[in-house]
Amino acid sequence: MIPHSRPFIDPQDREEVDKALASGCLAQGEQVALFERDLCSFIGVRHGAAVSSGTAALHLALAALGTGPGDEVVVPSFVCSALLNAVHYTGAKAVPADIDPLTYNLDAVDTARRIGKKTKAIIVPHLFGTAADLDEVISLGVPVIEDCAQSVGSLYKGRFTGSRGLISIFSFYATKVIATGEGGMAVSNDGGLMESIRDLREYDGKANYRIRFNYKMTDFQAALGRSQLRKLPAFIERRREIAGRYNETLGKLGVAVPQTRPDRDHIYYRYVLPRPPETFLKAMQEMGVGCRKPVFKPLHGYLGLFGYPNTEAAWRKSVSVPIYPGLNENEIRTVTEAMKEACSRI
């Protein structure tokens, strides 16, 4: 079975982790500081704080903005429940908005309708590897948190995602674009907000008391992250090469392929097709290819809300097929042949 997702770890990655382990520093230390420096330099921002997960980074970003009970945070409905959790950790209310049917990202027009006097922030994920309509959302005048968990290395109007929001967060989960097993980072050009995030990520050795968290990253995770970051351009090139193969195959079948807007690019963290999930998933499984619905359940479904037609359509008719740097040529051929057969059954 070809898995839907698989991390790519090479001998260089293992060597860097071994060095970190041999140093004797297993917790947050020099490698964490260097990873923060490296990612900030790559993205083009001044300050970073590595943490234990992307959810932790999002929680701390909201906390640094002073989010709490009585506040509202606008989020897209077509996204994983981690966003819902992070908002609820603060005691605030999550307000889902509908999506752009082309990119599956937050729709700026619908977002504007969801904003009210209680709106504290808007979380803008760049889903599946292509940027959302960031300028349009920023123009609404509410603090924007960019969620780059799936988009590190993608461009929006000539700049990397993560460089324009008030705060941006990243995830380095095992199957993300670059992986540290678990881990995340918050970045910003606002030194005051980042000072607050750094204070909140660890609880010990403080002169005063307030609720803080044990959200630190380890040095051996950071060493792996630094090694993975050096390979990011090659990872993206390989993802685009595989996507090109899929596009060619599906184009001949008249099947719509992933799209984006002209002023941004696509790194293909996910390759999402508009196909009926149940039929397609079953056919691909029979041919040895693991596929998934790209979002398990929309957020408005968890909250018992209605009025999200684009999200509902995407959820009913979208499926994600394997695409990652570790796919070999035989596996790519297997996936493309399986897609041909699965599409013929629909």
C-alpha positions in Angstrom: 0.0 0.0 0.0 1.3 3.4 -1.0 0.5 5.6 2.0 -1.3 8.9 1.7 1.6 10.7 3.5 5.1 9.8 4.3 8.0 11.8 5.8 11.3 12.1 3.9 14.3 11.5 6.2 17.7 11.0 4.7 21.2 10.2 6.2 22.0 13.9 6.6 18.9 14.4 8.7 19.9 11.5 10.9 23.4 12.8 11.2 22.3 16.3 12.4 20.0 14.7 15.0 22.8 12.5 16.2 25.0 15.5 16.6 22.3 17.2 18.7 21.9 14.2 20.9 25.6 13.8 21.3 25.8 17.4 22.5 24.0 16.5 25.7 21.4 19.2 25.3 18.1 17.5 24.7 15.7 20.3 25.6 15.5 23.9 24.2 18.9 25.2 23.5 21.3 26.4 20.8 19.7 24.4 18.0 16.3 25.9 18.7 17.7 29.4 18.5 19.5 28.6 15.3 16.3 27.1 13.8 14.4 30.2 14.7 17.1 32.3 13.0 17.2 30.1 9.9 13.4 30.1 9.3 13.0 33.8 10.0 15.8 34.5 7.5 14.2 32.3 4.9 10.7 33.8 5.3 11.9 37.4 5.7 10.8 38.3 9.2 12.7 39.5 12.2 11.5 37.3 15.2 10.7 33.7 15.8 9.8 31.4 18.6 9.9 27.6 18.1 7.3 25.6 20.1 6.0 22.1 20.5 3.4 22.1 17.8 1.6 24.2 15.3 -1.4 24.3 17.5 0.7 25.6 20.4 2.0 28.3 18.1 -1.5 29.3 17.1 -2.6 29.3 20.8 0.3 31.5 21.8 -0.3 33.9 18.9 -3.9 34.4 20.0 -2.9 34.8 23.6 -0.2 37.4 22.7 -3.0 39.4 21.0 -4.9 39.3 24.3 -7.7 37.0 23.0 -10.0 35.8 25.7 -13.6 35.2 26.8 -16.1 37.5 25.0 -13.8 37.8 21.9 -14.5 36.2 18.5 -12.0 34.8 16.0 -12.9 34.3 12.3 -11.6 31.0 10.8 -12.3 29.1 7.6 -14.7 26.3 8.0 -12.9 24.0 5.6 -9.9 23.2 7.8 -8.8 20.8 10.5 -10.1 21.1 14.1 -6.7 22.4 15.4 -7.9 25.9 14.7 -11.1 25.4 16.6 -9.1 24.0 19.6 -6.6 26.9 19.6 -9.4 29.5 19.7 -11.3 27.6 22.4 -8.1 27.3 24.5 -8.3 31.1 24.9 -12.0 31.0 25.9 -12.9 33.0 22.7 -15.6 32.0 20.2 -14.7 30.6 16.7 -16.7 32.1 13.9 -16.4 30.0 10.7 -16.4 31.6 7.3 -16.9 30.1 3.8 -14.2 29.4 1.3 -13.0 30.2 -2.2 -14.1 27.2 -4.4 -11.0 27.5 -6.6 -8.3 27.4 -3.9 -10.3 26.1 -0.9 -8.9 29.0 1.1 -10.8 31.6 3.2 -13.2 33.7 1.2 -12.5 37.4 1.9 -16.0 38.6 1.0 -17.7 36.1 3.3 -15.1 36.8 6.0 -16.1 40.5 5.9 -19.7 39.5 6.6 -18.6 37.5 9.7 -16.7 40.4 11.3 -18.3 42.2 14.3 -17.4 44.4 17.2 -16.1 41.3 19.1 -13.8 40.2 16.4 -10.2 39.9 17.8 -8.4 38.2 14.9 -8.7 36.4 11.7 -6.8 33.1 11.2 -5.9 32.7 7.5 -4.6 29.2 6.6 -2.9 28.8 3.2 -4.5 25.5 2.5 -2.9 22.6 0.5 0.1 24.7 -0.5 -1.3 27.8 -2.1 -1.9 31.3 -0.6 -5.2 32.7 0.4 -6.4 36.2 -0.6 -4.2 37.8 2.0 -4.3 41.4 1.0 -8.1 41.4 0.8 -8.3 39.9 4.3 -5.7 42.3 5.8 -7.6 45.2 4.3 -10.6 44.4 6.6 -8.7 46.0 9.4 -8.6 43.1 11.9 -5.3 41.5 13.1 -4.4 38.6 10.8 -2.6 35.4 11.9 -1.2 33.6 8.8 -1.4 29.8 9.2 1.4 28.4 7.1 1.2 24.9 8.3 0.8 23.7 4.7 2.5 26.4 2.8 6.1 27.0 3.9 8.0 28.0 0.8 5.0 29.2 -1.2 4.8 32.7 -2.7 2.1 35.3 -2.6 2.7 38.4 -4.8 6.5 37.7 -4.7 6.8 37.2 -1.0 6.8 34.0 1.1 3.6 33.2 2.9 4.2 34.0 6.6 5.8 37.4 5.9 2.7 39.6 5.8 0.5 38.7 8.7 0.8 40.4 12.1 1.8 36.9 13.4 2.4 33.8 11.3 2.6 30.2 12.5 4.1 27.0 11.1 3.7 23.3 11.8 6.5 20.7 11.5 4.4 17.6 12.1 5.8 14.4 10.8 4.0 14.6 7.4 4.2 18.4 6.9 6.3 20.1 4.1 9.3 20.0 6.5 9.2 17.7 9.5 10.5 17.6 13.1 8.1 14.8 14.2 6.1 17.3 16.3 6.8 21.0 16.5 5.9 24.5 15.3 6.9 28.1 15.2 5.4 31.6 15.5 7.1 34.4 13.6 6.5 38.2 13.4 8.1 41.5 12.8 6.5 42.8 16.0 9.0 42.4 18.7 6.6 43.1 21.5 4.2 40.3 20.5 7.1 37.9 20.1 8.4 38.8 23.5 5.0 37.8 24.9 5.0 34.5 23.0 8.4 33.6 24.3 7.4 34.4 27.8 4.2 32.3 27.5 5.9 29.2 26.0 7.8 28.3 29.2 6.7 28.6 32.8 9.8 28.3 35.0 12.2 31.0 36.3 9.7 33.9 36.1 9.7 36.8 38.5 5.9 37.1 38.4 3.1 34.5 38.0 0.6 34.2 35.3 -0.6 31.2 33.4 2.1 30.0 31.1 2.6 26.8 29.2 5.2 24.1 28.6 5.3 24.5 24.8 9.1 24.3 24.2 10.8 22.6 21.3 13.7 20.2 21.8 17.1 20.7 20.4 17.1 17.5 18.5 13.8 18.4 16.8 15.3 21.7 15.9 18.4 20.1 14.4 16.1 18.0 12.2 14.1 21.1 11.3 17.3 22.9 10.2 18.4 20.0 8.1 14.9 19.7 6.5 14.8 23.5 5.8 18.0 23.3 3.8 16.3 20.8 1.5 13.0 22.7 1.2 13.7 24.0 -2.3 14.4 20.5 -3.5 11.3 19.2 -1.7 9.1 21.8 -3.4 10.7 21.1 -6.8 9.9 17.4 -6.4 6.3 18.0 -5.4 5.8 20.2 -8.4 7.4 17.6 -10.7 5.0 14.9 -9.4 2.0 17.3 -9.7 3.0 17.9 -13.3 2.8 14.2 -13.9 -0.6 14.0 -12.3 -1.8 17.1 -14.2 -0.8 15.5 -17.5 -2.6 12.2 -16.7 -5.8 13.8 -15.5 -5.8 16.4 -18.3 -6.1 13.7 -20.8 -9.1 12.4 -18.9 -10.8 15.8 -18.8 -10.5 15.9 -14.9 -10.0 19.3 -13.2 -6.6 19.6 -11.6 -5.6 21.8 -8.6 -5.7 25.5 -9.4 -4.5 28.8 -7.9 -4.7 32.5 -8.6 -2.2 34.2 -11.1 -0.4 36.2 -8.3 0.7 33.2 -6.3 2.2 29.7 -6.7 1.5 26.2 -5.5 3.8 23.9 -3.6 1.4 21.0 -3.6 1.4 20.0 0.0 -1.8 18.2 -0.9 -3.0 17.3 -4.4 -6.8 17.6 -4.1 -9.2 16.5 -6.8 -12.9 17.3 -7.1 -14.1 13.6 -7.1 -16.8 11.9 -5.0 -14.7 10.7 -2.0 -16.4 7.4 -1.2 -16.2 6.0 -4.8 -12.8 7.3 -5.5 -11.3 6.2 -2.2 -12.6 2.7 -2.5 -11.2 2.3 -6.0 -7.8 3.7 -5.1 -7.6 1.5 -2.0 -8.3 -1.6 -4.1 -5.4 -0.7 -6.3 -3.0 -0.2 -3.4 -3.0 3.6 -3.1 -4.0 5.3 0.1 -6.1 8.5 -0.3 -8.1 10.6 2.1 -10.6 13.4 2.3 -8.5 16.5 2.7 -10.6 17.7 5.7 -12.2 15.2 7.9 -15.2 17.4 8.9 -15.8 21.2 8.4 -15.8 23.3 11.5 -19.3 24.6 11.0 -20.4 20.9 11.1 -18.9 20.5 14.6 -20.6 23.7 15.7 -24.0 22.9 14.3 -24.0 25.9 11.9 -25.4 26.3 8.4 -24.8 28.6 5.5 -21.5 27.5 4.0 -22.3 26.3 0.5 -18.7 26.3 -0.9 -17.4 24.4 2.1 -20.2 21.9 1.9 -19.5 21.3 -1.8 -15.8 20.9 -1.2 -16.3 18.5 1.6 -18.8 16.3 -0.4 -16.6 16.2 -3.5 -12.9 16.4 -2.8 -10.2 13.8 -2.3 -6.4 14.0 -1.7 -4.0 11.6 -3.4 -0.4 10.9 -2.3 2.2 13.6 -3.2 5.4 13.9 -1.3 9.2 13.9 -2.1 9.7 10.3 -1.1 7.5 8.9 -3.8 9.6 6.8 -6.2 9.0 6.4 -9.9 7.3 3.0 -9.5 4.9 4.5 -6.9 4.1 7.5 -9.1 3.3 5.2 -12.0 1.1 3.2 -9.7 -0.8 6.3 -8.5 -1.3 7.6 -12.0 -2.6 4.3 -13.3 -4.9 4.0 -10.2 -6.2 7.5 -10.8 -7.1 6.5 -14.4 -9.0 3.5 -13.3 -10.7 5.2 -10.4 -11.8 8.1 -12.6 -13.2 5.6 -15.2 -15.5 4.2 -12.5 -17.1 7.5 -11.7 
